[in-house]
Amino acid sequence: QVQLVESGGGSVQAGGSLNLSCAASRYTHNTMGWFRQAPGQEREGVAGIWTASGERFYADSVKGRFTISQDNAKNTLYLQMNGLKPEDTAMYYCAADPRLLVPALRTTDFRYWGQGTQVTVSS
């Protein structure tokens, strides 16, 4: 079983930054990503990466503010979040899949999930 553990969440003011990390027990996935879920809302895709090539893709709502990256040697995925807005408040989840997924950030496409880390942005 693949284990994913997120960290780095917290409470910040609007305009602030946070760095999320996802430690994986295995790094044999072809696609990894970050998703978020706000209270009362459905889970939505934030950013994804094809691990072999390092190519990245983002939801329109976070383009220019968030950056997804990886460290293969450390089996770790990152999400650098800048210019945070109250609307970014959500539980953030790391996800992985052994397949090379289309860059659509569909929740149902990913097989493995972490337990999440809370991000709260105040105005």
matplotlib code that plots the C-alpha trace (Angstrom):
import matplotlib.pyplot as plt

x = [0.0, 1.2, 1.3, 1.1, 1.6, 1.0, 2.4, 3.0, -0.6, -1.6, -3.4, -2.2, -3.5, -4.5, -1.5, 0.7, 2.5, 2.6, 4.7, 3.0, 4.9, 3.8, 6.1, 5.5, 6.4, 7.0, 7.9, 6.9, 3.9, 3.7, 1.3, 1.0, -1.1, -2.7, -6.4, -8.4, -11.9, -13.6, -16.4, -19.6, -17.8, -16.7, -13.0, -11.3, -7.9, -5.3, -2.1, -0.5, 2.9, 4.1, 6.9, 9.2, 9.3, 8.6, 5.9, 3.3, -0.3, -2.6, -6.2, -7.0, -7.8, -4.2, -2.2, 0.5, 0.2, 0.9, 3.9, 4.0, 7.4, 9.1, 12.3, 12.6, 15.6, 13.4, 10.2, 8.6, 6.0, 5.7, 3.2, 4.4, 1.4, 1.9, -0.6, -3.1, -6.7, -9.6, -11.1, -8.1, -9.2, -9.6, -8.2, -5.4, -4.7, -1.8, -2.7, -0.8, -1.6, 0.6, -0.7, 0.3, -3.0, -4.3, -3.8, -7.4, -7.0, -10.0, -10.4, -11.7, -8.6, -6.2, -5.8, -3.8, -4.6, -3.1, -5.1, -4.9, -3.5, -5.6, -5.0, -6.9, -6.6, -8.1, -9.0]
y = [0.0, 3.5, 6.0, 9.7, 12.1, 15.9, 18.6, 22.4, 23.6, 26.3, 29.6, 32.7, 36.2, 37.0, 37.6, 35.3, 32.1, 28.5, 25.5, 22.1, 18.8, 15.3, 12.4, 9.2, 5.7, 4.9, 7.1, 4.9, 7.0, 8.6, 11.3, 13.2, 16.1, 18.3, 18.7, 20.7, 20.5, 23.4, 22.9, 21.9, 21.7, 18.9, 18.1, 19.9, 19.7, 22.3, 21.2, 18.1, 16.9, 14.1, 12.8, 11.5, 14.7, 17.2, 18.8, 20.6, 21.7, 23.9, 24.8, 28.2, 29.5, 29.1, 29.8, 32.4, 31.9, 28.2, 26.1, 22.3, 20.6, 17.3, 15.9, 12.3, 11.5, 12.4, 10.9, 14.2, 16.4, 20.1, 22.9, 26.4, 28.7, 32.5, 35.3, 33.3, 34.3, 33.5, 31.4, 29.1, 28.0, 24.2, 20.8, 20.1, 16.5, 14.9, 12.3, 9.8, 7.4, 4.9, 5.9, 8.9, 10.8, 13.4, 16.9, 17.3, 17.0, 14.8, 13.5, 10.1, 9.5, 9.2, 6.0, 6.9, 9.7, 11.3, 12.3, 16.1, 19.2, 22.2, 25.6, 28.6, 32.1, 35.0, 38.4]
z = [0.0, -0.9, 2.0, 1.5, 4.4, 4.1, 6.2, 6.2, 6.6, 9.0, 9.4, 7.6, 6.6, 3.1, 0.9, 2.9, 1.9, 2.9, 1.7, 1.7, 1.6, 0.8, 1.8, -0.1, 0.9, -2.7, -5.6, -8.5, -9.5, -13.0, -11.8, -8.6, -7.5, -5.0, -4.3, -1.9, -0.3, 1.5, 4.0, 2.3, -1.1, -3.4, -3.7, -6.5, -8.3, -7.6, -9.3, -10.9, -12.1, -14.4, -12.3, -15.1, -17.1, -14.4, -16.5, -14.4, -14.7, -12.6, -12.0, -13.4, -9.9, -8.7, -11.8, -11.1, -7.3, -6.6, -7.8, -7.6, -7.5, -6.6, -5.1, -6.5, -4.1, -1.1, -2.4, -1.7, -3.4, -2.7, -3.1, -2.7, -2.2, -2.5, -2.5, -0.5, -0.5, 1.8, -0.9, -0.7, 2.7, 2.6, 3.5, 1.1, -0.1, -1.8, -4.4, -6.6, -9.4, -11.2, -14.6, -16.7, -16.4, -18.7, -17.1, -16.1, -12.3, -11.9, -8.4, -9.6, -11.6, -8.6, -6.7, -3.6, -1.2, 2.0, 5.0, 4.3, 5.9, 6.8, 5.2, 6.6, 5.2, 7.0, 5.4]

ax = plt.figure().add_subplot(projection="3d")
ax.plot(x, y, z, "-o")
ax.set_aspect("equal")
plt.show()
